[in-house]
Amino acid sequence: MRVLVVEDNDELAALIARALERAGLDVDSERTVADAEASLRAMGYAAMVLDLGLPDADGLDLLDQMRRRRDTTPVLILTARSGIDDRVKGLDRGASDYLVKPFATEELIARLQALLRRAPAIEGHVLTLGNVALEIAGRQASVAGKPVMVPAREADLLEVLMKRGGRLVSHEVLRGQVFGAAQGVSANAIEVYIHRLRRLLADAGANVQIHTIRGAGYLMRADTADAA
């Protein structure tokens, strides 16, 4: 399971990430509301740990944006705001739980695991773009209704690109969401997997194209001529 930690204190973010990774979770970290929003739109997360005092906006603004678009990702607010009014406001705005700093990492992990156990399964959640579909939980891809065998890494790329259909996905987002930021995957390695995915989709008769935006990243969109 992958968790997004939104915390602008780098030392604290690293401490949280290490604790969650020891508990068997995959972790991505962001420092701002804008970067967290980009990650949420590019990748599905099992849960999010959210600080409120962020450099570009209040964390509650991010929570509002998520709930307005019906993003039901469980959110655990982790903040120094300890007043009863603050707690009530956070829960009323859509937080799943509220933990005040300073905190014990053992309690953070226990609360987060409780949220994950209660979270609804994503089984049956299907992404579609053109005549391509991807069932997220089972990682099963199909083109025009016919199953297509897509290796795990290429399926991860496909998910990120489909979630941002028609929009640019940067090299940095692909590295972080698909390969993990700590692995230091090069742009050349990403291009190899993109090439393989393009070939798989073309051979299956997909009416989508993965476009390379030189120096920036990739975007996937349906070929409107074929899709019409």
C-alpha positions in Angstrom: 0.0 0.0 0.0 1.3 3.5 -0.9 0.8 6.4 1.4 1.3 10.1 0.7 2.9 12.2 3.4 2.4 16.0 3.1 4.8 17.7 5.5 7.1 20.7 4.8 9.5 19.9 7.7 12.0 17.7 5.8 13.5 16.1 8.9 10.0 15.2 10.3 8.9 14.0 6.9 11.9 11.7 6.7 11.2 10.4 10.2 7.6 9.6 9.3 8.6 8.0 6.0 11.1 5.7 7.7 8.5 4.7 10.4 5.8 3.9 7.8 8.3 2.0 5.6 9.3 -0.1 8.6 5.6 -0.9 9.0 5.5 -2.2 5.4 4.1 0.8 3.6 5.4 2.5 0.5 5.7 6.3 1.0 5.8 9.3 -1.2 6.4 12.8 0.4 5.5 16.3 -0.7 6.1 19.7 0.9 3.3 21.8 -0.6 -0.4 21.7 -1.4 0.3 22.2 -5.1 2.8 19.3 -5.2 0.5 17.1 -3.1 -2.4 17.8 -5.5 -0.3 16.9 -8.5 0.7 13.6 -6.9 -2.9 12.8 -5.9 -4.1 13.3 -9.5 -1.2 11.2 -10.8 -1.4 8.3 -8.4 -3.9 6.4 -6.3 -3.0 6.3 -2.6 -4.3 4.1 0.1 -4.1 7.0 2.6 -2.6 10.4 3.2 -0.9 12.0 6.3 -1.5 15.7 6.1 0.1 18.6 7.9 -1.9 21.8 7.9 0.7 24.6 8.1 2.1 24.3 4.6 4.2 26.9 2.7 1.7 27.7 -0.1 -1.7 27.1 1.5 -3.5 25.5 4.4 -3.7 21.8 4.4 -7.4 22.1 4.9 -7.7 23.7 1.4 -6.2 20.5 -0.1 -8.7 18.4 1.9 -11.5 20.6 0.6 -10.4 20.1 -3.0 -10.2 16.3 -2.5 -13.6 16.0 -1.1 -15.2 18.3 -3.7 -14.1 16.0 -6.4 -15.3 13.0 -4.4 -11.8 11.7 -3.6 -12.4 9.5 -0.7 -8.8 8.8 0.2 -8.5 8.4 4.0 -6.7 11.5 5.4 -5.0 11.6 8.8 -4.3 15.2 9.8 -1.0 15.5 11.7 -0.6 19.0 13.1 0.5 21.2 16.0 -3.0 22.8 16.1 -4.3 21.2 19.3 -7.5 23.1 20.1 -10.8 21.4 20.3 -12.1 23.8 17.6 -9.2 22.8 15.3 -9.9 19.1 15.7 -13.6 19.6 15.1 -13.0 21.8 12.0 -10.6 19.2 10.6 -13.0 16.3 11.0 -15.9 18.4 9.7 -14.0 19.2 6.6 -13.5 15.5 5.8 -10.5 14.3 7.7 -10.6 10.6 8.8 -8.5 11.1 11.9 -6.6 13.9 13.7 -3.3 13.5 15.6 -1.5 16.4 17.4 2.2 17.0 17.3 4.4 16.0 19.1 3.3 12.4 18.6 4.6 8.9 19.0 5.3 7.1 15.8 3.8 4.0 17.2 0.5 5.8 17.6 0.7 7.3 14.1 1.2 3.8 12.6 -1.6 2.3 14.7 -4.0 5.1 13.6 -3.0 4.8 10.0 -3.4 1.1 9.9 -6.8 1.4 11.4 -7.8 3.8 8.6 -6.4 1.4 6.0 -8.4 -1.5 7.5 -11.6 0.6 7.3 -11.0 2.0 3.9 -13.3 0.7 1.1 -11.6 -1.7 -1.4 -10.8 -0.2 -4.8 -11.7 -3.5 -6.5 -13.7 -2.8 -9.6 -12.2 0.7 -10.1 -11.5 0.9 -13.8 -9.7 3.6 -15.7 -10.6 4.2 -19.4 -9.1 6.3 -22.2 -10.1 5.7 -25.8 -10.6 2.0 -26.2 -8.1 1.2 -23.4 -9.2 0.1 -19.9 -7.2 -0.7 -16.8 -8.8 -2.4 -13.8 -6.6 -1.0 -11.0 -6.9 -3.6 -8.3 -6.2 -6.6 -10.5 -3.8 -4.7 -12.9 -5.8 -6.1 -15.8 -5.6 -4.1 -19.1 -7.8 -4.5 -22.1 -8.1 -2.9 -25.5 -11.5 -2.8 -27.2 -12.7 -5.3 -24.6 -10.0 -7.8 -25.2 -7.5 -8.6 -22.4 -3.9 -7.5 -23.0 -1.0 -8.9 -20.9 0.9 -5.9 -19.6 3.9 -6.4 -17.3 3.8 -4.9 -13.8 6.1 -1.9 -14.5 4.4 -1.0 -17.7 1.0 -1.4 -16.0 2.2 1.1 -13.4 3.1 3.5 -16.1 -0.2 3.0 -17.9 -2.1 3.8 -14.7 -0.3 7.1 -14.1 -0.6 8.2 -17.8 -4.3 7.2 -17.9 -5.1 9.1 -14.7 -3.7 12.2 -16.3 -5.1 11.5 -19.7 -4.4 14.4 -22.1 -2.1 16.1 -19.6 1.7 16.2 -19.2 3.3 13.8 -16.8 6.8 14.9 -15.9 9.8 12.7 -15.7 10.0 13.5 -12.0 6.4 12.3 -11.3 7.0 9.1 -13.3 10.2 8.4 -11.3 8.5 9.1 -8.0 5.1 7.4 -8.6 6.3 4.4 -10.6 9.8 3.6 -9.7 10.2 5.3 -6.3 12.2 8.4 -5.7 15.0 6.6 -3.9 15.9 4.4 -6.8 17.4 7.1 -9.0 15.9 5.8 -12.2 17.3 7.6 -15.3 15.2 9.3 -18.0 16.7 6.7 -20.4 15.3 3.8 -18.3 11.9 5.5 -18.3 12.0 5.8 -22.1 12.7 2.1 -22.4 9.5 1.2 -20.5 7.5 3.8 -22.4 8.7 2.3 -25.6 7.6 -1.2 -24.5 4.2 0.1 -23.4 3.7 1.9 -26.7 4.5 -1.3 -28.6 2.1 -3.4 -26.5 -0.7 -0.9 -27.0 -0.1 -0.5 -30.7 0.1 -4.3 -31.3 -3.3 -4.6 -29.4 -5.0 -2.0 -31.6 -5.2 0.7 -29.0 -6.5 4.1 -30.3 -4.4 6.1 -27.8 -0.9 7.6 -28.3 1.8 8.3 -25.8 3.5 11.5 -26.8 7.0 12.5 -25.8 7.3 16.2 -24.8 11.0 16.7 -25.1 12.7 17.8 -21.9 9.5 17.7 -20.0 7.8 14.2 -19.9 4.9 12.4 -21.6 1.2 12.6 -22.1 -1.3 10.0 -23.3 -4.4 10.9 -25.2 -7.0 9.2 -27.4 -6.6 9.5 -31.2 -9.8 11.4 -31.9 -9.9 10.3 -35.5 -9.9 6.6 -34.4 -12.1 7.2 -31.4 -14.9 8.9 -33.4 
